[in-house]
Amino acid sequence: MSSPPPIPISSQQSSHNHKSSITIPIPSLRPILTRLSGLSRHALSNSRPWTELIDRTAFSRPGSLSEAASRVRKNVAYFRVNYLIVLAVVLAYSLISHPFSLLTLVTLSGAWIFLYVLRPSDQPLVIFGRTFSDTQALFGLGLATLFAILVTSVLSLILTAVMVGVVIVCAHGAFRDPEDLFLDDQQPLASGFTSIFGGGDPSFGSASASVMSRV
């Protein structure tokens, strides 16, 4: 009696296993967007009315350089969130005006977020069937970032936009008389900027500490 013919094995299973071995696990976007939305609402809740920022009656020429510097310090302490929004708008306009630089920055940011920041430190990175340790992933992302900075104009574009934003903020702060502002209960400037995003969200602080511990 002849033996039964061998059962044909489809190559789809092996192909599926091969594809799964090169898949990079990507975290869900929903918790990321939820956290970013919460941080944005928390930051915007600390902003001052824009009518105070552009009140024409409050503008006057400073009498001296020291008075201008004092005005800048007081206005930055009071309008810190508004000034950050102005800087963000200037930076966004500069990036939108240069689509290639914007695409490069978005790609780098996505790589850092998905491959390092949101990836658990005890979970190795697997790309095309090869496993990379946490140190190797950090080194590779650093090299990719350095290469992108050297061959593109991303860094110069960001620095130029930040400088333009700082000039706008300093000019406004120097000519905006802060005498009508309630500055007695304001936090110190050093702690004011750090409390904009992390002050009301303990998960943000723990996430930042977790990332810093891996560096």
Accessible surface in RSA format (square Angstrom, percent):
REM  Atomic radii and reference values for relative SASA: ProtOr
REM  Chains: A
REM  Algorithm: Lee & Richards
REM  Probe-radius: 1.40
REM  Slices: 20
REM RES _ NUM      All-atoms   Total-Side   Main-Chain    Non-polar    All polar
REM                ABS   REL    ABS   REL    ABS   REL    ABS   REL    ABS   REL
RES MET A   1   244.69 126.7 154.51 102.3  90.18 214.7 130.73 111.1 113.96 151.0
RES SER A   2   102.00  86.2  76.91 102.6  25.09  57.8  53.08 113.0  48.92  68.5
RES SER A   3    94.57  79.9  71.61  95.6  22.96  52.9  44.47  94.7  50.10  70.2
RES PRO A   4   114.84  83.7  97.76  89.1  17.09  62.1 103.73  85.6  11.11  69.1
RES PRO A   5   113.55  82.8  99.22  90.4  14.33  52.1 105.04  86.7   8.51  52.9
RES PRO A   6   122.99  89.6 102.48  93.4  20.50  74.5 112.92  93.2  10.07  62.6
RES ILE A   7   150.10  85.4 135.20 100.7  14.89  35.9 136.60  98.4  13.50  36.6
RES PRO A   8   123.86  90.3  99.38  90.6  24.48  89.0 110.16  91.0  13.70  85.1
RES ILE A   9   155.32  88.4 123.17  91.8  32.16  77.5 126.27  90.9  29.05  78.8
RES SER A  10    69.17  58.4  50.04  66.8  19.12  44.0  50.95 108.5  18.22  25.5
RES SER A  11    84.03  71.0  75.95 101.4   8.08  18.6  45.82  97.6  38.20  53.5
RES GLN A  12   142.27  79.6 135.75  99.2   6.51  15.5  44.31  94.3  97.96  74.3
RES GLN A  13   126.26  70.6 119.01  87.0   7.25  17.3  38.60  82.2  87.66  66.5
RES SER A  14    68.81  58.1  59.86  79.9   8.95  20.6  50.24 107.0  18.57  26.0
RES SER A  15    50.24  42.5  43.10  57.5   7.14  16.5  30.35  64.6  19.89  27.9
RES HIS A  16   122.60  67.0 119.91  83.3   2.70   6.9  77.21  79.6  45.40  52.8
RES ASN A  17    80.88  55.8  76.74  74.2   4.14  10.0  26.52  63.8  54.37  52.5
RES HIS A  18   118.95  65.0 113.05  78.6   5.90  15.1  77.92  80.3  41.03  47.7
RES LYS A  19   130.20  63.5 129.04  79.2   1.16   2.8  73.32  66.0  56.88  60.6
RES SER A  20    64.61  54.6  44.21  59.0  20.40  47.0  35.16  74.9  29.45  41.3
RES SER A  21    49.64  42.0  37.70  50.3  11.94  27.5  43.26  92.1   6.38   8.9
RES ILE A  22    57.62  32.8  47.73  35.6   9.89  23.8  47.73  34.4   9.89  26.8
RES THR A  23    86.56  61.6  73.07  74.1  13.49  32.1  62.37  83.8  24.18  36.6
RES ILE A  24    52.22  29.7  43.09  32.1   9.12  22.0  43.09  31.0   9.12  24.8
RES PRO A  25    68.16  49.7  51.52  47.0  16.64  60.5  61.33  50.6   6.83  42.5
RES ILE A  26   117.96  67.1  87.47  65.2  30.49  73.5  88.36  63.6  29.60  80.3
RES PRO A  27    45.72  33.3  30.11  27.5  15.61  56.7  42.47  35.1   3.25  20.2
RES SER A  28    70.07  59.2  53.50  71.4  16.57  38.2  44.64  95.1  25.43  35.6
RES LEU A  29    97.44  54.3  93.10  66.6   4.34  10.9  93.10  65.4   4.34  11.7
RES ARG A  30   189.49  79.6 182.32  92.9   7.17  17.1  62.92  86.0 126.57  76.7
RES PRO A  31    80.17  58.4  69.30  63.2  10.87  39.5  75.74  62.5   4.43  27.5
RES ILE A  32    29.67  16.9  25.49  19.0   4.18  10.1  29.44  21.2   0.23   0.6
RES LEU A  33   108.79  60.6 105.06  75.2   3.73   9.4 105.52  74.1   3.27   8.8
RES THR A  34    85.72  61.0  78.89  80.0   6.82  16.3  67.26  90.3  18.46  27.9
RES ARG A  35    97.01  40.7  88.13  44.9   8.88  21.1  32.08  43.8  64.93  39.4
RES LEU A  36    96.60  53.8  95.70  68.5   0.91   2.3  95.94  67.4   0.66   1.8
RES SER A  37    47.17  39.9  39.75  53.1   7.41  17.1  29.75  63.4  17.42  24.4
RES GLY A  38    25.05  30.9   0.00   N/A  25.05  30.9  19.61  53.8   5.44  12.2
RES LEU A  39    15.72   8.8  15.58  11.1   0.14   0.4  15.72  11.0   0.00   0.0
RES SER A  40    57.43  48.5  52.26  69.7   5.17  11.9  28.65  61.0  28.77  40.3
RES ARG A  41   156.51  65.7 149.34  76.1   7.17  17.1  74.09 101.3  82.42  50.0
RES HIS A  42    53.11  29.0  46.70  32.5   6.41  16.4  36.65  37.8  16.46  19.2
RES ALA A  43     6.95   6.4   6.95  10.7   0.00   0.0   6.95   9.8   0.00   0.0
RES LEU A  44    98.92  55.1  91.03  65.1   7.89  19.8  91.17  64.0   7.74  20.8
RES SER A  45    83.56  70.6  44.15  58.9  39.41  90.8  49.57 105.6  33.99  47.6
RES ASN A  46    58.07  40.0  41.79  40.4  16.28  39.2  10.73  25.8  47.34  45.8
RES SER A  47    34.82  29.4  17.08  22.8  17.74  40.9   0.16   0.3  34.66  48.6
RES ARG A  48    64.64  27.1  61.85  31.5   2.80   6.7   4.24   5.8  60.41  36.6
RES PRO A  49    73.11  53.3  61.38  56.0  11.74  42.7  72.56  59.9   0.55   3.4
RES TRP A  50   106.40  42.7 102.59  49.7   3.81   8.9  82.21  43.8  24.19  39.2
RES THR A  51   102.61  73.0  96.40  97.7   6.21  14.8  82.22 110.4  20.39  30.8
RES GLU A  52    55.57  31.9  52.89  40.0   2.68   6.4  25.35  49.0  30.22  24.7
RES LEU A  53    10.09   5.6  10.09   7.2   0.00   0.0  10.09   7.1   0.00   0.0
RES ILE A  54   115.24  65.6 105.63  78.7   9.61  23.2 106.57  76.7   8.67  23.5
RES ASP A  55    49.71  34.8  44.10  43.9   5.61  13.3  11.76  27.7  37.95  37.9
RES ARG A  56   215.33  90.4 200.43 102.2  14.90  35.5  71.72  98.0 143.61  87.0
RES THR A  57   127.47  90.7  90.48  91.7  36.99  88.2  86.27 115.9  41.21  62.3
RES ALA A  58    12.05  11.1   3.79   5.9   8.26  18.8  12.00  16.9   0.05   0.1
RES PHE A  59    75.06  37.6  53.73  33.3  21.33  55.5  53.74  32.6  21.33  61.0
RES SER A  60    48.86  41.3  38.09  50.8  10.77  24.8  46.31  98.6   2.55   3.6
RES ARG A  61   208.49  87.5 184.34  94.0  24.15  57.5  56.34  77.0 152.15  92.2
RES PRO A  62    24.20  17.6  13.34  12.2  10.86  39.5  13.34  11.0  10.86  67.5
RES GLY A  63    70.14  86.5   0.00   N/A  70.14  86.5  36.07  99.0  34.07  76.3
RES SER A  64    59.00  49.9  45.74  61.0  13.26  30.6  49.25 104.9   9.75  13.7
RES LEU A  65   158.02  88.0 146.22 104.6  11.80  29.7 149.88 105.3   8.14  21.9
RES SER A  66    83.66  70.7  70.22  93.7  13.44  31.0  55.74 118.7  27.92  39.1
RES GLU A  67    67.75  38.9  62.24  47.1   5.51  13.1  32.01  61.9  35.74  29.2
RES ALA A  68    13.08  12.0  12.93  20.0   0.15   0.3  13.08  18.4   0.00   0.0
RES ALA A  69    43.71  40.2  36.71  56.7   7.00  15.9  42.70  60.1   1.00   2.7
RES SER A  70    31.82  26.9  31.63  42.2   0.19   0.4  15.60  33.2  16.22  22.7
RES ARG A  71    15.51   6.5  15.21   7.8   0.30   0.7   4.55   6.2  10.96   6.6
RES VAL A  72    30.86  20.3  30.86  27.9   0.00   0.0  30.86  26.8   0.00   0.0
RES ARG A  73   142.00  59.6 138.47  70.6   3.53   8.4  61.87  84.6  80.13  48.6
RES LYS A  74    85.37  41.6  82.26  50.5   3.11   7.4  44.27  39.9  41.10  43.8
RES ASN A  75     0.00   0.0   0.00   0.0   0.00   0.0   0.00   0.0   0.00   0.0
RES VAL A  76    19.93  13.1  19.93  18.0   0.00   0.0  19.93  17.3   0.00   0.0
RES ALA A  77    15.18  14.0  14.57  22.5   0.61   1.4  15.18  21.4   0.00   0.0
RES TYR A  78    14.69   6.9  12.10   6.9   2.59   6.7   1.36   1.0  13.33  16.4
RES PHE A  79     0.03   0.0   0.00   0.0   0.03   0.1   0.03   0.0   0.00   0.0
RES ARG A  80    27.94  11.7  27.94  14.2   0.00   0.0   3.38   4.6  24.56  14.9
RES VAL A  81     4.41   2.9   3.63   3.3   0.78   1.9   3.63   3.2   0.78   2.1
RES ASN A  82     0.33   0.2   0.33   0.3   0.00   0.0   0.00   0.0   0.33   0.3
RES TYR A  83     8.20   3.8   8.20   4.7   0.00   0.0   8.20   6.2   0.00   0.0
RES LEU A  84    51.77  28.8  47.38  33.9   4.40  11.1  47.70  33.5   4.08  11.0
RES ILE A  85    46.60  26.5  44.82  33.4   1.78   4.3  46.58  33.5   0.02   0.0
RES VAL A  86    34.15  22.5  32.43  29.4   1.72   4.1  34.14  29.7   0.01   0.0
RES LEU A  87    46.08  25.7  42.55  30.4   3.53   8.9  42.84  30.1   3.24   8.7
RES ALA A  88    57.79  53.1  48.97  75.6   8.82  20.1  54.56  76.8   3.23   8.5
RES VAL A  89    92.17  60.6  89.17  80.7   2.99   7.2  91.56  79.6   0.61   1.6
RES VAL A  90    25.75  16.9  23.07  20.9   2.69   6.5  25.75  22.4   0.00   0.0
RES LEU A  91    49.88  27.8  49.87  35.7   0.02   0.0  49.87  35.0   0.02   0.1
RES ALA A  92    45.23  41.6  40.58  62.6   4.66  10.6  45.01  63.4   0.22   0.6
RES TYR A  93   160.01  74.7 156.97  89.3   3.04   7.9 113.31  85.1  46.70  57.6
RES SER A  94    18.97  16.0  16.07  21.4   2.90   6.7   5.40  11.5  13.57  19.0
RES LEU A  95    14.11   7.9  14.11  10.1   0.00   0.0  14.11   9.9   0.00   0.0
RES ILE A  96   118.92  67.7 108.60  80.9  10.32  24.9 108.93  78.4   9.99  27.1
RES SER A  97    60.02  50.7  27.82  37.1  32.20  74.2  30.94  65.9  29.08  40.7
RES HIS A  98    85.30  46.6  82.06  57.0   3.24   8.3  56.61  58.3  28.69  33.4
RES PRO A  99    97.55  71.1  93.09  84.9   4.46  16.2  94.11  77.7   3.44  21.4
RES PHE A 100   136.33  68.2 130.33  80.7   6.00  15.6 134.40  81.5   1.93   5.5
RES SER A 101     4.05   3.4   3.98   5.3   0.07   0.2   0.00   0.0   4.05   5.7
RES LEU A 102    59.41  33.1  59.41  42.5   0.00   0.0  59.41  41.7   0.00   0.0
RES LEU A 103   114.56  63.8 111.76  80.0   2.80   7.0 114.35  80.3   0.21   0.6
RES THR A 104    19.88  14.1  15.31  15.5   4.57  10.9  14.37  19.3   5.51   8.3
RES LEU A 105    45.83  25.5  45.83  32.8   0.00   0.0  45.83  32.2   0.00   0.0
RES VAL A 106    88.03  57.9  83.96  76.0   4.07   9.8  86.09  74.8   1.94   5.3
RES THR A 107    83.86  59.6  74.52  75.6   9.34  22.3  68.33  91.8  15.54  23.5
RES LEU A 108    25.45  14.2  25.41  18.2   0.04   0.1  25.45  17.9   0.00   0.0
RES SER A 109    47.91  40.5  41.82  55.8   6.10  14.0  28.85  61.4  19.07  26.7
RES GLY A 110    21.70  26.8   0.00   N/A  21.70  26.8  20.68  56.7   1.02   2.3
RES ALA A 111    27.96  25.7  20.67  31.9   7.28  16.6  26.24  37.0   1.71   4.5
RES TRP A 112    67.08  26.9  67.08  32.5   0.00   0.0  63.05  33.6   4.03   6.5
RES ILE A 113    67.21  38.2  67.21  50.1   0.00   0.0  67.21  48.4   0.00   0.0
RES PHE A 114    49.23  24.6  46.95  29.1   2.28   5.9  46.95  28.5   2.28   6.5
RES LEU A 115    34.11  19.0  34.07  24.4   0.04   0.1  34.11  24.0   0.00   0.0
RES TYR A 116     3.42   1.6   3.42   1.9   0.00   0.0   3.42   2.6   0.00   0.0
RES VAL A 117    56.35  37.1  45.02  40.8  11.32  27.3  45.02  39.1  11.32  30.7
RES LEU A 118    59.48  33.1  39.01  27.9  20.47  51.5  43.12  30.3  16.36  44.0
RES ARG A 119    11.26   4.7   8.24   4.2   3.01   7.2   9.75  13.3   1.51   0.9
RES PRO A 120    70.04  51.0  58.60  53.4  11.45  41.6  70.04  57.8   0.00   0.0
RES SER A 121    68.98  58.3  48.22  64.4  20.75  47.8  14.51  30.9  54.46  76.3
RES ASP A 122   127.84  89.5  94.06  93.6  33.78  79.9  50.47 118.8  77.37  77.2
RES GLN A 123    64.45  36.0  61.76  45.1   2.69   6.4  25.25  53.7  39.20  29.7
RES PRO A 124    65.76  47.9  58.00  52.9   7.76  28.2  62.14  51.3   3.62  22.5
RES LEU A 125     8.55   4.8   8.31   5.9   0.24   0.6   8.55   6.0   0.00   0.0
RES VAL A 126    44.50  29.3  44.40  40.2   0.10   0.2  44.40  38.6   0.10   0.3
RES ILE A 127    41.67  23.7  39.52  29.4   2.16   5.2  39.52  28.5   2.16   5.8
RES PHE A 128   157.25  78.7 135.36  83.8  21.89  57.0 135.36  82.1  21.89  62.7
RES GLY A 129    49.62  61.2   0.00   N/A  49.62  61.2  17.71  48.6  31.91  71.5
RES ARG A 130   157.46  66.1 153.32  78.2   4.14   9.9  47.72  65.2 109.74  66.5
RES THR A 131    80.46  57.2  60.27  61.1  20.19  48.1  37.70  50.6  42.76  64.6
RES PHE A 132    51.37  25.7  51.37  31.8   0.00   0.0  51.37  31.1   0.00   0.0
RES SER A 133    55.60  47.0  47.73  63.7   7.86  18.1  47.17 100.4   8.43  11.8
RES ASP A 134    33.01  23.1  27.65  27.5   5.36  12.7  17.72  41.7  15.29  15.3
RES THR A 135   104.14  74.1 100.61 102.0   3.53   8.4  67.09  90.1  37.05  56.0
RES GLN A 136    95.21  53.2  86.30  63.1   8.91  21.2  29.49  62.8  65.72  49.8
RES ALA A 137     6.52   6.0   0.13   0.2   6.39  14.5   6.13   8.6   0.39   1.0
RES LEU A 138    50.31  28.0  48.87  35.0   1.45   3.6  48.87  34.3   1.45   3.9
RES PHE A 139   135.05  67.6 127.60  79.0   7.45  19.4 134.20  81.4   0.85   2.4
RES GLY A 140    35.68  44.0   0.00   N/A  35.68  44.0  30.27  83.1   5.41  12.1
RES LEU A 141    16.72   9.3  15.12  10.8   1.60   4.0  15.53  10.9   1.19   3.2
RES GLY A 142    30.16  37.2   0.00   N/A  30.16  37.2  25.22  69.2   4.93  11.1
RES LEU A 143    91.07  50.7  86.80  62.1   4.27  10.7  87.23  61.3   3.84  10.3
RES ALA A 144    48.13  44.2  37.73  58.2  10.40  23.7  45.59  64.2   2.54   6.7
RES THR A 145    32.29  23.0  32.29  32.7   0.00   0.0  32.18  43.2   0.10   0.2
RES LEU A 146    94.07  52.4  91.77  65.7   2.30   5.8  93.50  65.7   0.57   1.5
RES PHE A 147   134.34  67.2 131.89  81.7   2.44   6.4 133.98  81.2   0.35   1.0
RES ALA A 148    11.64  10.7  10.30  15.9   1.33   3.0  11.64  16.4   0.00   0.0
RES ILE A 149    50.78  28.9  44.09  32.8   6.69  16.1  44.15  31.8   6.63  18.0
RES LEU A 150   133.23  74.2 100.88  72.2  32.35  81.3 103.10  72.4  30.13  81.1
RES VAL A 151    90.39  59.5  53.67  48.6  36.72  88.5  61.68  53.6  28.71  77.9
RES THR A 152    27.88  19.8   7.70   7.8  20.18  48.1  17.39  23.4  10.50  15.9
RES SER A 153    61.23  51.7  53.80  71.8   7.44  17.1  39.03  83.1  22.21  31.1
RES VAL A 154     5.23   3.4   5.23   4.7   0.00   0.0   5.23   4.5   0.00   0.0
RES LEU A 155    80.78  45.0  80.09  57.3   0.70   1.7  80.78  56.7   0.00   0.0
RES SER A 156    63.15  53.4  56.42  75.3   6.73  15.5  50.48 107.5  12.68  17.8
RES LEU A 157    21.33  11.9  17.97  12.9   3.36   8.4  21.33  15.0   0.00   0.0
RES ILE A 158    40.93  23.3  40.93  30.5   0.00   0.0  40.93  29.5   0.00   0.0
RES LEU A 159    95.06  52.9  95.02  68.0   0.04   0.1  95.06  66.8   0.00   0.0
RES THR A 160    77.37  55.0  76.17  77.2   1.20   2.9  53.43  71.8  23.94  36.2
RES ALA A 161     2.97   2.7   0.00   0.0   2.97   6.8   1.67   2.3   1.30   3.4
RES VAL A 162    63.19  41.6  61.23  55.4   1.96   4.7  63.19  54.9   0.00   0.0
RES MET A 163   128.24  66.4 125.35  83.0   2.88   6.9 101.46  86.3  26.78  35.5
RES VAL A 164    70.61  46.5  68.13  61.7   2.47   6.0  70.56  61.3   0.05   0.1
RES GLY A 165     0.00   0.0   0.00   N/A   0.00   0.0   0.00   0.0   0.00   0.0
RES VAL A 166    66.70  43.9  66.00  59.8   0.70   1.7  66.70  58.0   0.00   0.0
RES VAL A 167    97.54  64.2  94.31  85.4   3.22   7.8  96.88  84.2   0.66   1.8
RES ILE A 168    78.56  44.7  74.68  55.6   3.89   9.4  77.56  55.9   1.00   2.7
RES VAL A 169    14.62   9.6  14.08  12.7   0.54   1.3  14.62  12.7   0.00   0.0
RES CYS A 170    53.23  40.3  51.98  58.0   1.26   3.0  21.73  55.1  31.50  34.0
RES ALA A 171    49.93  45.9  41.50  64.0   8.43  19.2  48.28  68.0   1.65   4.4
RES HIS A 172    32.20  17.6  26.30  18.3   5.90  15.1  31.89  32.9   0.31   0.4
RES GLY A 173     0.00   0.0   0.00   N/A   0.00   0.0   0.00   0.0   0.00   0.0
RES ALA A 174    14.05  12.9  14.05  21.7   0.00   0.0  14.05  19.8   0.00   0.0
RES PHE A 175    94.30  47.2  94.30  58.4   0.00   0.0  94.30  57.2   0.00   0.0
RES ARG A 176     1.04   0.4   1.04   0.5   0.00   0.0   0.00   0.0   1.04   0.6
RES ASP A 177    39.16  27.4  38.56  38.4   0.59   1.4   6.20  14.6  32.95  32.9
RES PRO A 178     5.78   4.2   3.86   3.5   1.92   7.0   3.95   3.3   1.82  11.3
RES GLU A 179   136.99  78.6 108.25  81.9  28.74  68.4  46.93  90.8  90.05  73.5
RES ASP A 180    83.85  58.7  56.51  56.2  27.34  64.6  50.48 118.8  33.37  33.3
RES LEU A 181    16.78   9.3   3.16   2.3  13.62  34.2   3.89   2.7  12.89  34.7
RES PHE A 182   164.48  82.3 160.17  99.2   4.31  11.2 163.81  99.3   0.67   1.9
RES LEU A 183    43.43  24.2  29.03  20.8  14.40  36.2  29.18  20.5  14.25  38.4
RES ASP A 184   153.00 107.2 117.76 117.2  35.25  83.3  42.18  99.3 110.83 110.5
RES ASP A 185   118.48  83.0  86.67  86.3  31.81  75.2  48.33 113.7  70.15  70.0
RES GLN A 186    38.00  21.2  15.34  11.2  22.66  53.9   6.52  13.9  31.48  23.9
RES GLN A 187    88.41  49.4  81.03  59.2   7.38  17.6  28.14  59.9  60.27  45.7
RES PRO A 188    97.63  71.2  85.66  78.1  11.97  43.5  97.39  80.4   0.24   1.5
RES LEU A 189    70.86  39.5  62.59  44.8   8.27  20.8  63.69  44.7   7.16  19.3
RES ALA A 190    87.45  80.4  64.98 100.3  22.47  51.1  76.95 108.4  10.50  27.8
RES SER A 191    47.29  40.0  43.75  58.4   3.54   8.2  44.46  94.7   2.83   4.0
RES GLY A 192     0.49   0.6   0.00   N/A   0.49   0.6   0.49   1.4   0.00   0.0
RES PHE A 193    72.72  36.4  65.50  40.6   7.22  18.8  65.65  39.8   7.06  20.2
RES THR A 194   105.07  74.7  82.25  83.4  22.81  54.4  79.30 106.5  25.77  39.0
RES SER A 195    31.85  26.9  25.56  34.1   6.29  14.5  24.96  53.1   6.89   9.7
RES ILE A 196     1.69   1.0   1.23   0.9   0.46   1.1   1.69   1.2   0.00   0.0
RES PHE A 197    88.00  44.0  88.00  54.5   0.00   0.0  88.00  53.3   0.00   0.0
RES GLY A 198    23.43  28.9   0.00   N/A  23.43  28.9   9.56  26.2  13.87  31.1
RES GLY A 199    57.83  71.3   0.00   N/A  57.83  71.3  24.67  67.7  33.16  74.3
RES GLY A 200    50.80  62.6   0.00   N/A  50.80  62.6  22.30  61.2  28.50  63.8
RES ASP A 201    29.40  20.6  28.29  28.2   1.11   2.6   9.85  23.2  19.55  19.5
RES PRO A 202   116.91  85.2  99.23  90.5  17.68  64.3 111.07  91.7   5.84  36.3
RES SER A 203    46.00  38.9  40.55  54.1   5.45  12.5  36.46  77.6   9.55  13.4
RES PHE A 204    65.50  32.8  65.50  40.6   0.00   0.0  65.50  39.7   0.00   0.0
RES GLY A 205    36.79  45.4   0.00   N/A  36.79  45.4  31.49  86.4   5.30  11.9
RES SER A 206    71.46  60.4  56.96  76.0  14.50  33.4  51.05 108.7  20.41  28.6
RES ALA A 207    32.10  29.5  24.34  37.6   7.76  17.7  31.86  44.9   0.24   0.6
RES SER A 208    45.63  38.6  38.94  52.0   6.70  15.4  35.83  76.3   9.80  13.7
RES ALA A 209    63.14  58.1  50.69  78.2  12.45  28.3  57.99  81.7   5.15  13.6
RES SER A 210    60.75  51.3  53.64  71.6   7.11  16.4  29.85  63.6  30.90  43.3
RES VAL A 211    35.45  23.3  35.45  32.1   0.00   0.0  35.45  30.8   0.00   0.0
RES MET A 212   133.67  69.2 123.06  81.4  10.60  25.2  96.11  81.7  37.55  49.8
RES SER A 213    92.69  78.3  51.43  68.6  41.26  95.0  51.49 109.7  41.19  57.7
RES ARG A 214    38.07  16.0  16.44   8.4  21.63  51.5  18.68  25.5  19.39  11.8
RES VAL A 215   117.25  77.2  67.99  61.6  49.25 118.7  85.22  74.0  32.02  86.9
END  Absolute sums over single chains surface
CHAIN  1 A    14542.6      12308.9       2233.8      10474.7       4068.0
END  Absolute sums over all chains
TOTAL         14542.6      12308.9       2233.8      10474.7       4068.0
